């Protein structure tokens, strides 16, 4: 049974979610250094909108 190809919209959602998880893991693995860390998720947030 073959899986149907992902539509561009679904693929973008999966990619955005993956990047969001990666960014969250990255931010939680480093000590908080102020606003510099807060700027990291910006590209992810723009992908989600």
N, C-alpha and C positions, 0 to 999 in steps of 0.2 A: 504494500500500500504506500503510494508516494504522497508526500506532504505537498499541498498546494504552494506555489511560490508566494512569498510575502508581497503584499502590495507596498508601494513606496511609503504610504502613510504608516502602516504597521511597522515597517522596517525602521522608519524614523523614530517611532515611539520606543521601539526596543533599544535603539542606539542611545536615545536620550536617557532612558531609564538606566542603561548600563553606565553611561558617563556620570549620571547623578550618583549611582552607587559608588563608583570609583572615587568621585570627588568627596563624598561623605566619608568613605573609609580613609582617604588621605587626610582630610581635615581632623578626623578623630584620632589619627595616629601621631599627630605632631602637637607639641604644646601650643597653647593659644598665645599669639604674639600681637594681639590688637587687631586693627582694621585690615592689615595686610592679608590675613587669613580670610576675612569676610569677602574679599574681592575675588577669591578663587572660583566660587560657584557661578559667577556671572555668565560665562558662556553657556553653562548648563541651563540656567534659567531662561536665557534667550531662546534656546532650542525648544524648551517646553511650551513657549507661547506661540 
